[in-house]
Amino acid sequence: MSSGNTQFSPPLRGGIIGFGGVALGAHLPAWRRDPRFRIDAVVEPVPERIRMAERLLPEAVIHPDMESLIAAQCVDFVDICTPPCFHEDMMLKACEAGLHVFCEKPLPPSPDGLSRLLEAGRVSGRVLFMVNNWKFAPLWDKVIELVKAKKIGDIKTLSLSVLRTSGSGGGISDWRRCSRIAGGGILLDHGWHNLYLIMAVMDDRPLSLSAQMEFSGGEDSPTEETADLFLQFPAAEARLHLTRRAACRRNDGVIIGERGVLRINDDHLLLETSAGVPPVRYDFPEPLSGGSHHPAWMKTVVENFYREVRTSHSSGGNFAEAWWCAHLTDLAYLSHRRDGRLVSAGAPPEPGRASCSGGNPQLDVVENAEGG
């Protein structure tokens, strides 16, 4: 429970948009565990999922579409759990209706889409908040703690590898393999998480990046199955390898500092700081590659959302982070189209509440990069 008079505030009323796997596996458990929230509505047109919502949330009103939910004026925020192709439209409608937004990743990786969302947040004064649960995985929480404590000194290089099998997809419909629905392939899916993790570990924003990808799927809807990114930071560099063509699921990495090495091995860390001294091992009960929803990692995410909504002068740091993930993803696709050429990432966003900031200086960065 938060401190101060916010602990006596009535629960924030939410409506879940899309009652599929991520809503059931990750979001709903998080809302139920936190007494500062309650779910009063669900938007879901599919009969089977409607029956599931009625069983799990008998007190909630089921709506066939978002327009019906908005007309009912029964919630303070929406939790968007739809496939990515619907995110922008849902977020814009919520802002127009004066609702706060809690949304699954990703944002649209396009300058025009980001501009529309930034303006909608500015005009409405509502919070736009993207799920960044991987940052709160116990293993990554420990990585960031060790790096901030300078256990390996200043970082020189960071390399991450995300391996997924060819069967990784979007449930029964396998929607993640259709670019019209998913918006992209593994870069927009797993790459999104790893981009904000890289920036959190570096505690900085990249100056430039390059990317090369391999695509598959039909000619009308190809998605990248493999992506390799190189990111140049002011005093370090990072590499990210993502693939859906691996023989197994794993998340690995290595962070090399001036005084040591930190190895990420899916379910444990190895901290190497001195020659001849055994490494320190940190074990974790759940491997990073285990499962898809990770409900335990959502606790801090919803706490941070509550803080953004209840704090009148919140920083908007979450949306600024999400903006960078979308911006870098857009630039990665641009670099690939230019045969892996290094492209500038531009200047960092201005400080302040990104979702409600006056103007959009970041947009010029993307437009200039595309035009260069």
DODONU-291950 format. One line per 2 residues: number of its first residue (from 1); their letters; for each residue x, y, z of C-alpha. Coordinates in pm, 1 decimal. Last residue first. Layout:
BEGIN
NUM = a = X/Y/Z ~ ...
***
This chain:
BEGIN
372 = gg = 1894.6/1121.8/-4450.0 ~ 1519.1/1149.2/-4483.8
370 = ea = 1440.2/858.7/-4258.4 ~ 1685.7/980.9/-3994.2
368 = ne = 1545.7/1332.7/-4015.1 ~ 1192.6/1207.1/-3968.2
366 = vv = 1290.5/991.9/-3671.5 ~ 1476.7/1273.2/-3494.7
364 = dl = 1203.6/1525.3/-3575.7 ~ 959.6/1317.4/-3373.9
362 = qp = 1165.3/1360.5/-3057.5 ~ 1096.6/1733.9/-3043.4
360 = ng = 728.2/1667.7/-2974.8 ~ 547.4/1968.5/-2835.7
358 = gs = 430.5/2040.4/-2483.3 ~ 478.4/1728.7/-2277.2
356 = cs = 180.8/1527.8/-2157.1 ~ 284.1/1171.1/-2230.6
354 = ar = 652.6/1254.5/-2186.6 ~ 608.7/1405.4/-1841.1
352 = gp = 931.5/1589.8/-1787.6 ~ 1280.5/1571.0/-1929.1
350 = ep = 1335.1/1629.4/-2303.4 ~ 1379.5/1310.7/-2498.7
348 = pa = 1738.8/1202.4/-2573.6 ~ 1902.9/1337.2/-2891.5
346 = ga = 1918.2/1143.0/-3216.0 ~ 1942.3/769.9/-3277.6
344 = sv = 2178.9/811.6/-3570.9 ~ 2187.3/535.4/-3830.1
342 = lr = 2458.0/273.2/-3894.8 ~ 2396.8/94.9/-4227.6
340 = gd = 2266.3/-259.7/-4207.9 ~ 2173.8/-290.9/-4574.8
338 = rr = 1974.6/34.9/-4585.8 ~ 1642.8/-145.1/-4539.0
336 = hs = 1795.2/-305.2/-4230.4 ~ 1891.0/36.7/-4095.0
334 = ly = 1534.3/161.3/-4140.5 ~ 1391.4/-143.6/-3961.3
332 = al = 1633.2/-74.4/-3676.7 ~ 1536.5/294.5/-3678.2
330 = dt = 1170.8/204.8/-3622.8 ~ 1267.4/-29.3/-3341.1
328 = lh = 1481.1/243.6/-3186.0 ~ 1187.5/486.3/-3188.4
326 = ac = 944.1/228.8/-3049.7 ~ 1178.8/138.8/-2763.6
324 = ww = 1256.6/506.4/-2705.6 ~ 887.2/595.8/-2678.7
322 = ae = 840.1/309.6/-2433.1 ~ 1109.6/455.1/-2206.8
320 = af = 951.4/800.8/-2231.5 ~ 617.2/637.4/-2151.9
318 = ng = 756.0/484.4/-1834.4 ~ 937.8/800.8/-1729.4
316 = gs = 620.0/1007.9/-1728.9 ~ 767.7/1204.3/-1439.4
314 = sh = 463.2/1224.6/-1217.1 ~ 340.4/1571.4/-1118.8
312 = st = -17.2/1492.8/-1011.6 ~ 79.7/1163.2/-852.9
310 = rv = -219.3/926.4/-836.9 ~ -204.4/803.8/-1195.7
308 = er = 173.5/769.6/-1216.3 ~ 192.1/602.2/-874.6
306 = yf = -78.3/354.6/-970.9 ~ 111.0/267.8/-1289.3
304 = ne = 428.6/213.4/-1086.0 ~ 247.2/-27.0/-855.7
302 = vv = 100.2/-204.6/-1159.5 ~ 450.7/-265.8/-1297.8
300 = tk = 593.8/-355.9/-956.3 ~ 358.5/-652.2/-925.9
298 = mw = 378.8/-761.4/-1290.0 ~ 690.3/-980.6/-1260.4
296 = ap = 499.8/-1249.5/-1068.8 ~ 260.1/-1287.8/-1364.3
294 = hh = 537.8/-1410.5/-1597.3 ~ 330.1/-1433.1/-1917.7
292 = sg = 527.6/-1635.3/-2169.6 ~ 667.7/-1941.9/-1997.1
290 = gs = 1026.9/-2008.4/-1891.8 ~ 1283.9/-1824.0/-2102.9
288 = lp = 1394.6/-1598.6/-1816.9 ~ 1442.0/-1904.6/-1599.3
286 = ep = 1232.9/-1920.9/-1282.1 ~ 1378.0/-2024.7/-945.6
284 = fd = 1676.1/-1787.7/-957.9 ~ 2039.7/-1864.3/-877.1
282 = yr = 2317.9/-1611.9/-810.7 ~ 2674.0/-1741.4/-849.5
280 = vp = 2986.9/-1559.1/-735.5 ~ 3283.6/-1648.9/-952.9
278 = pv = 3580.3/-1832.8/-800.5 ~ 3885.1/-1608.0/-749.1
276 = ga = 4193.2/-1685.9/-960.1 ~ 4151.8/-1371.0/-1169.5
274 = st = 3921.0/-1122.6/-1001.9 ~ 3566.0/-993.9/-1062.4
272 = el = 3356.9/-1270.1/-1214.7 ~ 2984.9/-1253.6/-1130.2
270 = ll = 2790.6/-1551.1/-1262.0 ~ 2414.8/-1515.8/-1294.0
268 = hd = 2145.0/-1782.9/-1292.6 ~ 1825.4/-1901.4/-1461.4
266 = dn = 1885.4/-1793.6/-1824.6 ~ 2266.6/-1780.5/-1805.6
264 = ir = 2356.9/-1411.3/-1770.6 ~ 2731.2/-1361.5/-1723.2
262 = lv = 2868.3/-1055.9/-1540.3 ~ 3232.1/-975.8/-1612.5
260 = gr = 3490.5/-776.3/-1418.5 ~ 3688.6/-460.3/-1355.0
258 = eg = 3650.3/-251.9/-1673.3 ~ 3312.5/-406.2/-1741.8
256 = ii = 3194.0/-684.8/-1966.0 ~ 2825.4/-775.5/-1960.4
254 = vg = 2742.7/-1119.5/-2099.3 ~ 2412.9/-1260.0/-2214.9
252 = dn = 2173.0/-1550.2/-2224.8 ~ 1801.0/-1607.6/-2268.1
250 = rr = 1706.4/-1956.9/-2380.6 ~ 1439.2/-2151.9/-2567.6
248 = ca = 1563.9/-2443.6/-2776.0 ~ 1650.3/-2548.8/-3131.5
246 = ar = 1658.2/-2188.8/-3249.5 ~ 1474.7/-2038.1/-3546.0
244 = rt = 1272.0/-1773.2/-3367.1 ~ 1576.9/-1550.8/-3335.1
242 = lh = 1704.6/-1243.0/-3153.3 ~ 2065.5/-1128.6/-3118.5
240 = lr = 2137.5/-800.4/-2938.9 ~ 2472.0/-622.3/-2928.4
238 = ae = 2565.1/-333.6/-2702.8 ~ 2837.4/-69.1/-2704.0
236 = aa = 3004.0/147.7/-2443.2 ~ 3109.2/502.5/-2356.6
234 = pf = 2860.6/725.4/-2539.8 ~ 2641.9/430.7/-2648.4
232 = ql = 2658.3/249.8/-2983.2 ~ 2388.8/-9.0/-3046.6
230 = fl = 2437.0/-313.4/-3273.3 ~ 2130.1/-516.0/-3358.3
228 = da = 2086.2/-865.3/-3502.2 ~ 1737.5/-981.4/-3596.8
226 = te = 1599.9/-1324.8/-3684.3 ~ 1243.5/-1428.2/-3771.7
224 = et = 1144.7/-1092.3/-3915.9 ~ 784.0/-1095.5/-4031.1
222 = ps = 645.4/-1104.5/-4384.1 ~ 278.1/-1023.4/-4452.9
220 = de = 195.2/-986.8/-4823.2 ~ 490.5/-1196.0/-4940.2
218 = gg = 393.2/-1475.5/-4706.2 ~ 611.8/-1565.6/-4413.2
216 = sf = 983.4/-1531.0/-4350.6 ~ 1230.2/-1253.6/-4280.8
214 = em = 1598.6/-1233.2/-4189.1 ~ 1726.5/-917.8/-4023.6
212 = qa = 2022.1/-679.3/-4007.9 ~ 2044.1/-382.6/-3774.0
210 = sl = 2254.5/-74.7/-3703.3 ~ 2240.7/167.7/-3416.2
208 = sl = 2335.5/518.0/-3308.0 ~ 2377.4/740.5/-3002.5
206 = pr = 2219.7/497.8/-2757.8 ~ 2035.0/616.5/-2444.3
204 = dd = 2176.5/585.4/-2094.4 ~ 2154.3/392.3/-1768.9
202 = mv = 2350.8/119.5/-1949.7 ~ 2160.4/-151.3/-1762.4
200 = am = 1827.5/30.7/-1801.4 ~ 1894.4/107.0/-2169.5
198 = il = 1974.0/-258.7/-2238.9 ~ 1663.3/-370.2/-2050.0
196 = yl = 1447.1/-124.6/-2243.1 ~ 1579.4/-266.6/-2570.6
194 = nh = 1551.2/-623.4/-2446.2 ~ 1179.8/-600.4/-2380.4
192 = wg = 1107.6/-451.9/-2724.5 ~ 1330.4/-708.1/-2896.3
190 = hd = 1111.3/-988.4/-2767.1 ~ 807.0/-877.8/-2969.1
188 = ll = 892.5/-589.4/-3202.8 ~ 1223.7/-750.8/-3295.5
186 = ig = 1068.3/-1098.7/-3310.3 ~ 830.5/-1002.7/-3587.6
184 = gg = 644.2/-686.4/-3680.3 ~ 313.3/-505.7/-3639.2
182 = ai = 162.6/-816.3/-3479.3 ~ -166.5/-799.6/-3667.9
180 = rs = -58.1/-691.7/-4017.6 ~ 280.3/-856.4/-3955.4
178 = cr = 123.1/-1202.5/-3925.5 ~ 353.3/-1439.9/-3737.5
176 = rw = 249.5/-1308.2/-3396.7 ~ -110.9/-1401.2/-3480.6
174 = ds = -48.9/-1775.5/-3433.1 ~ -429.0/-1823.5/-3421.8
172 = ig = -400.6/-2091.9/-3152.8 ~ -157.7/-1892.9/-2939.9
170 = gg = 49.5/-1606.7/-3071.8 ~ 373.2/-1771.7/-3180.1
168 = sg = 679.8/-1965.6/-3073.0 ~ 679.9/-2293.0/-3266.5
166 = st = 998.1/-2206.8/-3456.5 ~ 1190.0/-2210.3/-3131.2
164 = rl = 1306.8/-1905.2/-2939.0 ~ 1657.2/-1786.9/-2856.0
162 = vs = 1723.7/-1442.0/-2713.0 ~ 2092.2/-1346.4/-2696.4
160 = ls = 2229.6/-1040.7/-2519.6 ~ 2570.7/-873.5/-2546.6
158 = lt = 2689.8/-580.1/-2336.8 ~ 3026.6/-410.6/-2384.3
156 = ki = 3237.4/-157.1/-2192.2 ~ 3044.1/-117.3/-1869.8
154 = dg = 3203.8/86.5/-1592.5 ~ 3316.7/-121.6/-1296.8
152 = ik = 3225.1/-487.4/-1260.1 ~ 3067.6/-459.3/-914.8
150 = ka = 2985.0/-94.1/-987.7 ~ 2690.4/-96.8/-743.1
148 = kv = 2470.4/15.2/-1032.4 ~ 2580.6/-290.7/-1229.5
146 = le = 2511.2/-528.3/-941.7 ~ 2162.4/-383.3/-881.0
144 = iv = 2076.7/-382.3/-1252.0 ~ 2172.4/-748.1/-1281.6
142 = kd = 1981.8/-834.4/-962.0 ~ 1659.3/-678.7/-1094.8
140 = wl = 1724.1/-861.8/-1418.5 ~ 1731.5/-1195.7/-1237.2
138 = pa = 1432.1/-1114.5/-1018.1 ~ 1223.5/-1016.0/-1324.9
136 = fk = 1128.2/-654.2/-1271.6 ~ 1272.5/-512.7/-1594.7
134 = wn = 1093.0/-789.5/-1778.4 ~ 759.3/-638.5/-1672.4
132 = nv = 772.8/-331.3/-1895.9 ~ 399.2/-285.7/-1963.3
130 = mf = 328.2/52.1/-2122.9 ~ 166.7/349.6/-1950.7
128 = lv = -14.0/645.8/-2104.1 ~ -135.8/863.7/-1816.9
126 = rg = -412.0/1112.8/-1895.5 ~ -365.8/1488.7/-1940.0
124 = sv = -611.6/1470.9/-2230.2 ~ -437.2/1715.1/-2461.8
122 = rg = -80.7/1603.0/-2383.8 ~ -165.5/1233.7/-2391.1
120 = ae = -340.9/1268.7/-2725.2 ~ -48.9/1470.7/-2863.4
118 = ll = 203.7/1205.6/-2759.7 ~ -18.9/933.2/-2904.8
116 = rs = -57.8/1105.6/-3240.0 ~ 315.2/1174.9/-3264.3
114 = lg = 400.7/814.6/-3182.9 ~ 173.3/693.3/-3460.5
112 = dp = 317.7/938.1/-3713.5 ~ 678.2/856.8/-3624.8
110 = sp = 623.1/481.2/-3659.2 ~ 709.6/190.2/-3431.8
108 = pl = 352.9/157.9/-3300.7 ~ 375.0/113.6/-2923.3
106 = pk = 446.9/-240.7/-2813.0 ~ 376.9/-355.8/-2548.8
104 = ec = 72.5/-424.6/-2335.3 ~ -123.2/-117.7/-2233.6
102 = fv = -233.7/66.0/-1920.8 ~ -418.5/378.5/-2031.5
100 = hl = -587.1/648.1/-1822.6 ~ -933.3/746.2/-1939.8
98 = ga = -1055.1/1090.8/-2048.8 ~ -1272.7/963.1/-2335.3
96 = ec = -1036.0/1109.1/-2595.6 ~ -747.5/942.6/-2414.2
94 = ak = -924.4/604.6/-2426.4 ~ -1002.5/640.5/-2797.4
92 = lm = -638.7/724.0/-2871.8 ~ -513.9/425.8/-2673.0
90 = md = -754.5/188.3/-2846.6 ~ -654.3/313.4/-3192.7
88 = eh = -283.8/288.4/-3113.3 ~ -302.1/-58.2/-2960.5
86 = fc = -516.7/-235.7/-3221.8 ~ -235.7/-366.7/-3446.1
84 = pp = -48.9/-479.6/-3132.7 ~ -277.7/-774.0/-3044.3
82 = tc = -525.3/-685.7/-2767.2 ~ -450.9/-665.0/-2395.6
80 = id = -534.2/-297.6/-2339.5 ~ -599.7/-226.2/-1971.5
78 = vf = -841.7/66.6/-1957.3 ~ -861.6/330.4/-1686.7
76 = dv = -1108.7/515.0/-1464.9 ~ -1409.2/293.5/-1541.9
74 = cq = -1791.1/303.4/-1559.5 ~ -1866.8/576.1/-1812.1
72 = aa = -2111.6/339.1/-1989.6 ~ -2052.8/514.6/-2321.7
70 = il = -1681.9/435.2/-2299.9 ~ -1748.8/64.8/-2251.2
68 = se = -1994.5/53.5/-2541.6 ~ -1744.9/229.6/-2768.5
66 = md = -1477.9/-19.1/-2661.1 ~ -1667.6/-314.8/-2804.5
64 = ph = -1894.3/-604.0/-2708.6 ~ -1907.5/-504.8/-2340.2
62 = iv = -1905.8/-743.5/-2043.6 ~ -1995.4/-591.1/-1706.3
60 = ae = -1778.6/-714.7/-1419.1 ~ -1910.6/-867.6/-1095.1
58 = pl = -1890.6/-1225.3/-1225.5 ~ -1521.4/-1177.7/-1306.7
56 = lr = -1371.5/-1526.5/-1348.1 ~ -1685.0/-1700.3/-1476.5
54 = ea = -1822.3/-1409.1/-1677.6 ~ -1476.2/-1346.6/-1824.2
52 = mr = -1444.1/-1710.9/-1933.2 ~ -1793.0/-1703.7/-2088.0
50 = ir = -1697.2/-1390.6/-2279.8 ~ -1378.5/-1564.3/-2390.0
48 = ep = -1575.3/-1845.8/-2551.7 ~ -1822.7/-1602.2/-2706.0
46 = vp = -1555.4/-1379.0/-2872.1 ~ -1653.0/-1009.0/-2863.8
44 = ev = -1453.8/-902.6/-2553.5 ~ -1444.6/-573.3/-2365.6
42 = va = -1431.6/-637.5/-1991.8 ~ -1560.6/-420.4/-1708.2
40 = di = -1539.5/-355.9/-1334.0 ~ -1183.0/-469.0/-1268.4
38 = rf = -1067.0/-346.5/-928.0 ~ -752.6/-165.0/-828.9
36 = rp = -596.1/-30.9/-507.1 ~ -650.6/-372.9/-348.4
34 = dr = -356.8/-517.7/-551.6 ~ -351.3/-896.5/-589.4
32 = rw = -652.9/-905.0/-819.1 ~ -501.7/-649.3/-1057.5
30 = ap = -181.9/-854.1/-1087.3 ~ -365.9/-1184.2/-1144.1
28 = lh = -574.9/-1016.1/-1419.4 ~ -269.7/-885.3/-1604.7
26 = ag = -43.5/-1189.1/-1638.4 ~ -200.6/-1517.4/-1750.7
24 = la = -562.6/-1419.3/-1809.9 ~ -499.9/-1084.8/-1977.1
22 = vg = -193.9/-1220.2/-2160.6 ~ -389.3/-1519.8/-2291.2
20 = gf = -702.4/-1350.0/-2414.7 ~ -965.1/-1125.3/-2256.8
18 = gi = -928.6/-824.6/-2487.1 ~ -981.6/-477.4/-2344.2
16 = ig = -976.1/-504.5/-1964.7 ~ -1173.4/-228.2/-1792.2
14 = gr = -1048.5/-70.9/-1473.3 ~ -1184.0/104.7/-1166.8
12 = lp = -918.0/263.1/-945.2 ~ -983.9/164.7/-587.0
10 = ps = -1109.8/436.0/-352.1 ~ -841.8/662.2/-204.3
8 = fq = -739.0/597.8/155.8 ~ -389.5/475.7/62.2
6 = tn = -345.8/793.7/-144.7 ~ -339.9/991.9/182.5
4 = gs = 27.7/924.3/238.0 ~ 212.0/596.7/179.5
2 = sm = 131.0/340.7/-86.8 ~ 0.0/0.0/0.0
***
